[in-house]
């Protein structure tokens, strides 16, 4: 009988085969993780309150500067799910705890989300900022249904930093593919 006497080597043994399979599996999983595309946005929730409103998610996006905002005043467009932080002149989507103005698509309303902010419909006067300050004295929060808003409607807001904002509805288009409200603001 011939004696083969050959040593099968490490890769021919059971521990060697297990090591080889573990290495191959690690390489496949590592390649998958490195080469897969980023996760898509989380699924959005259905929007209620405004017909034709786009879906929104419940997390806030990073704030972006309002394009026409300078020295505490400017114009901007609100769409369902958008917030505006009037202290910083920034906007984004999704609820933000610093938002003085948020279009809640679930309620179909403009509202404030900052605990110390306030939002009410105003009454146009010659010195609207002083009138707003008096009207907002003891007010916290605020909800204004978007369905009732019309161009020329004034609003008052107190920011979370204590500034007073005079806002005016410049235009309302709730029947558009993406409903919108155009707003002018003056913060002092």
C-alpha positions in Angstrom: 0.0 0.0 0.0 1.4 3.2 -1.0 1.5 5.8 1.7 0.3 9.1 0.4 1.9 10.9 3.4 1.0 14.2 1.9 -0.2 16.8 4.4 -3.4 18.4 3.0 -2.3 21.8 4.3 -4.4 24.3 6.2 -6.9 25.0 3.4 -7.7 21.4 3.0 -8.7 21.0 6.7 -12.1 21.7 8.2 -10.8 24.9 10.1 -9.3 26.1 6.8 -12.6 25.6 4.9 -14.5 27.5 7.6 -11.9 30.3 7.5 -12.2 30.5 3.7 -16.0 30.6 3.8 -16.0 33.3 6.5 -13.5 35.4 4.5 -15.6 35.1 1.3 -18.8 36.0 3.2 -17.2 39.0 4.8 -16.0 40.2 1.4 -19.4 39.9 -0.1 -21.2 41.7 2.7 -18.5 44.4 2.7 -18.8 44.9 -1.1 -22.6 45.1 -0.7 -22.4 47.8 2.0 -19.9 49.9 0.1 -21.6 49.7 -3.3 -25.3 50.0 -2.4 -26.9 53.3 -3.0 -27.9 55.6 0.0 -31.2 54.8 1.6 -34.1 56.6 -0.2 -36.1 59.1 1.8 -38.4 57.5 4.3 -42.0 56.9 3.0 -44.1 60.0 3.4 -47.4 60.2 5.1 -50.6 61.2 3.4 -51.6 64.9 3.6 -54.9 66.0 5.0 -56.6 69.4 5.3 -55.8 70.7 1.8 -56.9 69.0 -1.4 -54.0 68.3 -3.7 -51.4 68.9 -1.0 -48.2 67.0 -1.4 -47.1 64.4 1.1 -44.7 65.4 3.8 -42.6 63.7 6.4 -42.6 64.3 10.1 -38.9 65.3 10.5 -37.6 68.7 9.8 -35.1 69.4 7.0 -32.0 71.5 7.7 -32.9 75.2 7.6 -32.1 77.0 4.3 -31.9 80.8 4.0 -35.0 82.4 2.6 -34.0 83.7 -0.8 -35.5 87.2 -0.5 -34.8 87.8 3.2 -32.7 90.7 4.3 -32.4 92.6 7.6 -35.5 90.9 9.1 -37.8 91.4 6.2 -38.8 89.8 2.9 -41.2 87.7 1.0 -41.4 83.9 0.9 -43.7 81.1 -0.3 -45.2 78.6 2.1 -46.2 75.2 0.9 -47.8 72.3 2.9 -45.2 71.0 5.4 -42.9 74.0 5.2 -41.6 76.0 8.2 -40.2 79.5 8.4 -38.0 80.7 11.2 -38.4 84.5 11.2 -35.6 85.1 13.7 -33.0 83.6 11.4 -34.7 84.1 8.0 -34.5 80.4 7.2 -37.0 77.8 6.0 -37.3 74.1 5.6 -39.8 71.2 5.5 -41.2 69.3 8.4 -42.0 70.6 11.9 -39.2 72.6 13.5 -39.2 73.6 17.2 -37.9 77.1 16.2 -40.6 77.7 13.6 -42.7 80.9 13.9 -44.7 79.8 10.9 -45.5 76.2 9.9 -48.0 75.0 7.4 -49.3 71.8 9.1 -50.7 69.7 6.2 -52.5 67.4 8.6 -54.5 70.3 10.1 -54.6 72.5 7.0 -53.4 75.4 9.1 -50.6 77.8 9.6 -49.3 77.5 13.2 -46.4 78.3 15.4 -44.3 75.5 16.9 -41.9 77.3 19.2 -43.2 77.2 22.8 -42.6 80.9 23.3 -43.9 82.1 19.9 -47.4 83.2 19.0 -49.4 83.7 15.8 -52.7 85.5 15.3 -54.7 87.2 12.6 -54.1 90.9 13.0 -56.0 94.1 12.2 -54.3 96.5 9.8 -53.5 99.9 11.4 -51.1 102.7 10.7 -48.6 101.3 13.2 -49.1 97.6 12.9 -46.0 96.5 14.8 -47.2 98.3 18.0 -50.7 96.9 17.5 -49.2 93.4 17.0 -47.2 93.7 20.2 -50.2 94.6 22.2 -52.3 91.8 20.7 -49.6 89.2 21.3 -49.0 90.2 24.9 -50.5 87.2 26.6 -50.8 84.8 23.6 -49.0 81.5 23.2 -49.2 79.3 20.1 -51.8 80.0 17.5 -53.5 78.2 14.6 -54.8 79.9 11.4 -56.8 77.7 8.9 -55.3 78.2 5.4 -58.7 77.8 3.8 -59.9 81.2 5.2 -56.7 83.2 4.3 -57.0 85.8 1.5 -54.6 88.2 -0.1 -54.2 91.3 2.1 -54.9 89.4 5.4 -52.5 90.6 8.1 -51.0 88.4 10.7 -48.9 89.0 13.8 -46.2 86.7 15.2 -43.9 86.8 18.2 -40.7 84.9 17.5 -39.1 82.5 20.0 -36.5 85.3 20.6 -39.1 87.8 21.5 -39.2 89.9 18.3 -42.5 91.0 16.8 -43.3 90.2 13.2 -45.9 91.8 11.0 -46.9 89.4 8.2 -49.2 89.9 5.3 -50.7 87.4 2.9 -49.7 88.4 -0.6 -51.4 85.6 -2.4 -53.1 82.3 -1.9 -53.4 79.4 -4.4 -54.8 76.3 -2.7 -55.9 74.8 -6.0 -52.4 74.6 -7.6 -50.6 71.3 -8.0 -48.6 72.3 -5.0 -50.8 74.7 -2.9 -49.0 77.8 -1.8 -49.4 81.0 0.3 -47.2 84.0 -0.5 -46.2 85.9 2.6 -44.4 89.2 3.3 -42.8 89.7 6.7 -41.3 92.5 8.7 -39.6 91.5 11.9 -38.6 94.0 14.6 
